Amino acid sequence: MPVFSQTIVSEFESHASKLREAARARRDAVQLRATCNDKTDGAVVDIRDTLGVRMPEDKWQGCTNLRTLRTLLSMVDDRGFERYA
């Protein structure tokens, strides 16, 4: 059996504990929760999930297209890019 220096063993233990903590955090993030017992705020809808998808307030397909275009342009504006005529 190989003998490792104490530095390598301690680094391995700290790395292993960091991996365990990260795994717990990921598991908590994706854990299923009952909606009737959930005390957190409602599910946050990412605006990117609604791009190009017909929403109940859209009367025609053009409404969906225009809403998507305006959302994409506002995302471009928020990132600091300049639009030219």
N, C-alpha and C positions, 0 to 999 in steps of 0.2 A: 504494500500500500504506500503510495507516495506521501511524502510529508510536505505540507505547504507552510509558508511563513504565516505568522499571525496577521500580518497586514492583508494578505490575500484573503484569508478567512474572514476577517472583519469586513472587508469590502464586499465580499460575496454575501454576507449576512445583511448588510445595509441595502444592497441591491435587491435581494430577495424580499426584504420588508417593503421596499418601495413598489416592487411589482405586485405584492399582495394588496397594498393600499390602492393602487391603480385599478386592480381587478375588482375590488370591493366597490370602488366609485363607479366603474362601468356597470357592474351588476345592479347597483342601486338606481342608476340612471335609466336602465331599461326594464326595471322590475314592473310587472303588471300591478295595477292598483284598481280597486273597486271604485267606480265613479261615485257611488252613493256615500262612501266613507272618505273620499279624497277631500282634504281640507285646503289643498293648494288652489291657486287661481285656475280658471279654465284653461284649456289647452290653447297655447299660443299658436296661431296659424301663421306659417311663414308665407310672406307675400309671394315668394317665388313659386309656391305650390298652386297659386291661382292664375298664373300667367297662361293665357291661351285656353283656359278652362271656362266653359259657360257657367255663369253664376245665376242665381235666381232673379237678380235685378236686371239682367241682360235681356232685352226684348228681342233683338235681332243678333245675328252673327257679327254684324258690324259693331255692335256695342261691345262685344267681347274683344274684337280686334282693337278698337279704339282704347279701351281700358288697358289692354296689355301694352299697347304702344306708349300710352302716357306713363304707365308704371315703369317701363323700361327706360324711358327718357328721364324720369325723376331719379332712377337709380344711377344713371350716367351723371346727372347733375350733382347728386350727393357725393359722388367720388371725386368731384372737382374738375371734370373735363369740361371744356367749353364747346358749345355748339355754334356752328356758323351757318348763315343763311345760304 
